[in-house]
Amino acid sequence: MIRFDVLTLFPVMFEAVLGDSIIGRARENGLIQMNFIDIRDYTQNKHRKVDDYPYSGGGGMLMSPQPIYDAYMSVAKGLEYKPMTIYMSPQGKVFNQKMAVDLSKERHIVILCGHYEGVDQRVLDEIVDMEISIGDFVMTGGEIPAMSVIDTVARLIPGVLSSEGAYENESHFNGLLEYPQYTRPAVWHNKEIPEILISGHHANIEKWKHEQSLINTYNKRPDMLKKAELSKKDIEFLGLYEKKISDNGQ
């Protein structure tokens, strides 16, 4: 089991999104634990104020260190270990599948969701182990990025998906994009599914899937091919495919 504690100004958002579907069922079945801590509950003023003006000037407000630290200690105090603590930040490392796999091996993750113009650096220095971004853009807060991380990591926990290996053929897991998929009916809008898929020849079907993954990645995310661990056969196949589309004038 993996435990997530989220420090946020908007805990209701998480229950609304993560309380249902696969992640919600995993929680009910005891495969994951999720707690959403309202940082405002740890303020020391009657107005539940969590922000103040930055010393550096400029527009906007900055989240104060005290309520964040006390919210964190409500989770970490008394533990015999330090939980992996993540700050969702546009300055962080860009989240990817490999990072999700690594995080799925943690037993306890705390995620801090920033707001306003950010968080006082002193509390980040004291409690945060890693800063994560979900892309090179800025959002109004860390809640939606945090949900993305929780969903991605949680589905890697054994038992969360119906099949232990259900995620292994998905996009990004092996460095390639997933192959195209089809369901019934076999003909739709005069378009037939690839004949190989109803051939019953499992080895050929697996070969087709892998080749289609290579083609999909080549066409949609060629940058990924530079990092993928391609075999000699993969490189030869892509060379032939590239020549084919070149000959066809595409």
C-alpha positions as CSV (number, residue, x, y, z in Angstrom):
1,M,0.0,0.0,0.0
2,I,1.1,3.6,-0.7
3,R,0.0,6.6,1.3
4,F,-0.6,10.1,-0.1
5,D,-1.0,13.1,2.1
6,V,-1.8,16.3,0.2
7,L,-1.3,19.8,1.8
8,T,-3.8,22.1,0.0
9,L,-6.1,25.0,0.3
10,F,-8.8,23.1,-1.6
11,P,-9.2,19.6,-0.3
12,V,-12.7,19.2,-1.7
13,M,-11.3,19.3,-5.2
14,F,-9.4,16.1,-4.6
15,E,-12.4,14.2,-3.2
16,A,-14.4,15.2,-6.2
17,V,-11.9,14.0,-8.7
18,L,-10.0,11.1,-7.1
19,G,-12.9,9.7,-5.0
20,D,-14.5,7.9,-7.9
21,S,-13.5,5.4,-10.6
22,I,-10.4,3.2,-10.4
23,I,-8.5,5.4,-7.9
24,G,-11.6,5.6,-5.6
25,R,-12.1,1.9,-5.7
26,A,-8.4,1.3,-4.9
27,R,-8.8,3.5,-1.9
28,E,-11.9,1.6,-0.7
29,N,-10.1,-1.7,-1.1
30,G,-7.1,-0.5,1.0
31,L,-4.6,-0.5,-1.9
32,I,-3.9,3.2,-1.5
33,Q,-4.5,5.7,1.3
34,M,-5.3,9.3,0.5
35,N,-5.6,12.2,3.0
36,F,-6.3,15.8,2.0
37,I,-5.1,18.3,4.6
38,D,-6.5,21.8,4.6
39,I,-3.6,24.2,5.2
40,R,-6.0,26.8,6.5
41,D,-6.8,24.6,9.5
42,Y,-3.2,25.3,10.7
43,T,-3.2,29.1,10.6
44,Q,-2.7,31.1,13.8
45,N,-5.1,33.9,13.1
46,K,-8.9,34.1,13.3
47,H,-9.3,35.0,9.6
48,R,-7.6,31.8,8.5
49,K,-5.1,33.8,6.5
50,V,-2.3,31.8,4.8
51,D,-0.6,34.4,2.7
52,D,1.3,37.7,2.9
53,Y,3.2,40.2,0.8
54,P,6.6,39.2,-0.5
55,Y,9.6,41.1,0.7
56,S,10.9,41.3,-2.9
57,G,7.9,43.4,-3.9
58,G,6.0,43.0,-7.1
59,G,2.4,41.9,-7.5
60,G,0.7,39.0,-5.8
61,M,0.9,37.3,-2.5
62,L,3.1,34.5,-1.1
63,M,2.1,31.5,1.0
64,S,3.4,31.9,4.6
65,P,5.7,29.2,6.0
66,Q,4.0,28.6,9.4
67,P,0.7,27.1,8.3
68,I,2.4,24.9,5.7
69,Y,4.9,23.6,8.2
70,D,2.3,22.9,10.9
71,A,0.1,21.1,8.3
72,Y,3.2,19.1,7.3
73,M,4.0,18.2,10.9
74,S,0.5,17.0,11.5
75,V,1.4,14.3,9.0
76,A,5.1,13.7,9.7
77,K,5.4,14.1,13.5
78,G,6.0,10.8,15.2
79,L,7.0,8.9,12.1
80,E,10.2,6.9,12.2
81,Y,11.0,8.0,8.7
82,K,10.7,11.1,6.5
83,P,8.0,10.8,3.9
84,M,8.9,11.7,0.3
85,T,7.8,15.3,0.1
86,I,7.0,16.9,-3.2
87,Y,6.2,20.5,-4.1
88,M,4.2,21.0,-7.3
89,S,6.0,23.8,-9.0
90,P,6.6,25.1,-12.6
91,Q,10.3,25.2,-11.6
92,G,10.4,21.5,-10.9
93,K,11.5,18.5,-13.0
94,V,9.0,17.7,-15.6
95,F,7.0,14.6,-14.6
96,N,7.2,11.5,-16.7
97,Q,6.4,7.8,-16.6
98,K,9.9,6.8,-15.3
99,M,9.4,9.2,-12.4
100,A,6.0,7.8,-11.7
101,V,7.5,4.2,-11.6
102,D,10.2,5.4,-9.1
103,L,7.6,7.2,-6.9
104,S,5.3,4.1,-6.9
105,K,8.1,2.3,-4.8
106,E,7.7,4.9,-2.0
107,R,5.5,4.0,0.9
108,H,4.5,7.5,1.9
109,I,4.3,10.6,-0.3
110,V,3.4,14.1,0.9
111,I,2.5,16.6,-1.8
112,L,2.4,20.4,-1.2
113,C,0.2,22.4,-3.5
114,G,1.2,26.0,-3.9
115,H,-1.0,29.0,-4.7
116,Y,-0.8,32.7,-5.3
117,E,2.7,33.7,-6.4
118,G,4.3,30.7,-4.7
119,V,5.6,29.6,-1.3
120,D,8.1,31.1,1.2
121,Q,11.4,29.4,0.2
122,R,12.4,28.7,3.9
123,V,9.6,26.1,4.3
124,L,10.5,24.5,1.0
125,D,14.1,24.2,2.1
126,E,13.1,22.6,5.3
127,I,10.5,19.9,4.2
128,V,10.6,19.4,0.4
129,D,12.7,16.6,-1.2
130,M,11.6,17.1,-4.8
131,E,9.9,19.7,-7.0
132,I,7.8,18.4,-9.8
133,S,6.1,20.2,-12.8
134,I,3.7,18.6,-15.2
135,G,4.9,20.9,-18.1
136,D,6.5,24.1,-19.0
137,F,3.5,26.3,-18.2
138,V,2.0,28.0,-15.2
139,M,-1.3,27.1,-13.5
140,T,-3.3,28.9,-10.8
141,G,-2.4,26.3,-8.2
142,G,-0.8,22.9,-7.6
143,E,-4.0,21.0,-7.1
144,I,-4.6,19.7,-10.7
145,P,-0.9,18.8,-11.2
146,A,-1.0,17.0,-7.9
147,M,-4.0,15.0,-9.0
148,S,-2.2,14.0,-12.1
149,V,0.8,12.7,-10.1
150,I,-1.4,10.8,-7.7
151,D,-3.5,9.2,-10.5
152,T,-0.4,8.2,-12.5
153,V,1.5,6.8,-9.5
154,A,-1.5,5.0,-7.9
155,R,-2.4,3.0,-11.0
156,L,1.1,1.4,-10.9
157,I,0.4,-0.1,-7.4
158,P,-0.2,-3.9,-7.7
159,G,-3.9,-4.6,-7.7
160,V,-5.1,-1.1,-8.6
161,L,-5.6,-2.1,-12.3
162,S,-7.5,-5.3,-13.2
163,S,-4.4,-6.8,-14.7
164,E,-1.0,-6.6,-13.1
165,G,0.6,-5.9,-16.5
166,A,-2.2,-3.7,-17.8
167,Y,0.0,-0.6,-18.0
168,E,3.0,-2.2,-19.6
169,N,1.9,-1.7,-23.2
170,E,0.7,1.8,-22.6
171,S,2.2,4.9,-24.1
172,H,5.5,6.0,-22.4
173,F,5.9,2.9,-20.3
174,N,8.6,1.4,-22.6
175,G,9.7,4.7,-24.2
176,L,7.3,4.4,-27.1
177,L,3.7,5.5,-27.8
178,E,1.0,2.8,-27.7
179,Y,-0.2,1.1,-30.9
180,P,-3.7,1.9,-32.3
181,Q,-6.6,-0.1,-30.7
182,Y,-10.0,-1.2,-32.1
183,T,-13.2,-2.6,-30.7
184,R,-16.5,-3.9,-32.2
185,P,-17.9,-3.5,-34.7
186,A,-15.3,-4.9,-37.1
187,V,-16.5,-2.4,-39.8
188,W,-17.6,1.1,-38.9
189,H,-18.2,3.9,-41.4
190,N,-16.9,1.5,-44.1
191,K,-13.6,1.3,-42.2
192,E,-12.4,-2.2,-41.3
193,I,-10.1,-3.1,-38.5
194,P,-6.6,-4.4,-39.5
195,E,-7.0,-8.0,-40.7
196,I,-4.1,-9.1,-38.6
197,L,-6.1,-8.6,-35.4
198,I,-8.6,-11.3,-36.3
199,S,-6.0,-13.7,-37.7
200,G,-5.6,-15.6,-34.4
201,H,-1.8,-15.7,-34.9
202,H,-0.6,-14.2,-31.6
203,A,3.0,-13.9,-32.5
204,N,2.2,-11.9,-35.6
205,I,-0.3,-9.8,-33.7
206,E,2.4,-8.9,-31.1
207,K,4.8,-8.1,-33.9
208,W,2.2,-5.8,-35.5
209,K,1.6,-4.1,-32.2
210,H,5.3,-3.4,-31.7
211,E,5.7,-2.1,-35.3
212,Q,2.7,0.1,-34.9
213,S,4.1,1.6,-31.7
214,L,7.3,2.4,-33.6
215,I,5.3,4.1,-36.4
216,N,3.1,6.0,-33.9
217,T,6.1,7.3,-32.1
218,Y,7.9,8.2,-35.3
219,N,4.9,10.2,-36.6
220,K,3.8,11.8,-33.3
221,R,6.8,12.0,-31.0
222,P,10.0,11.4,-32.9
223,D,11.9,13.0,-30.0
224,M,11.1,10.0,-27.9
225,L,12.9,7.7,-30.3
226,K,16.2,9.3,-29.4
227,K,15.7,8.1,-25.8
228,A,14.1,4.8,-26.4
229,E,16.1,1.5,-26.3
230,L,15.6,0.4,-29.9
231,S,16.9,-2.9,-31.1
232,K,18.7,-3.4,-34.4
233,K,15.5,-4.7,-35.9
234,D,13.6,-1.7,-34.7
235,I,16.1,0.7,-36.3
236,E,16.0,-1.3,-39.6
237,F,12.1,-1.3,-39.5
238,L,12.0,2.5,-39.0
239,G,14.6,2.9,-41.8
240,L,12.3,1.0,-44.2
241,Y,9.2,2.9,-43.0
242,E,11.0,6.2,-43.5
243,K,12.0,5.2,-47.1
244,K,8.4,4.0,-47.8
245,I,6.9,7.4,-46.9
246,S,9.6,9.2,-48.7
247,D,9.0,7.2,-51.9
248,N,5.3,7.9,-51.5
249,G,6.0,11.6,-51.3
250,Q,4.5,12.1,-47.9
